[in-house]
Amino acid sequence: MTWFRALWLLVLLAAAGPAAAQAVSLSALATNPVRYDHRTVTVTGTVGLVEGSGASQSFTLIDGGVAVRVLAAGGLRARTGDRVEVEGLFKLAGNQIEALRVNLR
């Protein structure tokens, strides 16, 4: 019966879903990026350079003189100059956020 308990534990963990995103400023990411590496964060900023088209796009998110690259799958409604809120997985390697969602502010 130990395998059944292990399977049940895996099911419960999967149902719990990902950890809640932590709201953080871009300056906090720049000051202590190791703290946020591979964590889900929510950041707000202004869309800078937008690259790509269709299902795979990226853009520079800028706030207070700090910038981070955002990878946005599934198309992007935001344009250069728009204020947005991004929730996603921050990765120190590449100084980027893999966006789960991008909302206009």
PyMOL commands that set and color helices and strands:
alter all, ss='L'
color gray80, all
select helices_A, chain A and resi 2-16+26-31+33-36
alter helices_A, ss='H'
color red, helices_A
select strands_A, chain A and resi 22-23+39-53+56-63+66-73+83-91+96-104
alter strands_A, ss='S'
color yellow, strands_A
deselect
rebuild
show_as cartoon
